[in-house]
Amino acid sequence: MVQKRTKEELKEYLKGIVSNLPDKPGCYQYLDDTGTIIYVGKAKRLKRRVSSYFQKEHQNLKTKRLVENIRDIKYVVVNTEEDALLLENNLIKQWNPKYNILLKDGK
């Protein structure tokens, strides 16, 4: 279970995580208020990719809802973009996140 925060506290908490992300390849995981992984993504540069979710108003309804539900962020740094792609695929198959509709395992 993720700690309950006010809207302003949540914004500052997530901003702190994003500001400390490295500019390295990796995978990031967004968690909801129950601690459930709701999205897994990969990035060539973690800091730039993750911060892009919080810097603008999203037109896509799915992305807008995703951002509204983020309560925590986890990440894993890897050596290469290829490693990030493989890790993302494995994490999506393992956790079956709600917002990763394109890469879910069809079994």
Sequence and secondary structure as in RCSB ss.txt:
>XXXX:A:sequence
MVQKRTKEELKEYLKGIVSNLPDKPGCYQYLDDTGTIIYVGKAKRLKRRVSSYFQKEHQNLKTKRLVENIRDIKY
VVVNTEEDALLLENNLIKQWNPKYNILLKDGK
>XXXX:A:secstr
      HHHHHHHHHHHHHT  SS EEEEEE TTS EEEEEEESSHHHHHHHTTSS  SSHHHHHHHHH  EEEE
EE SSHHHHHHHHHHHHHHH  TT  SS    
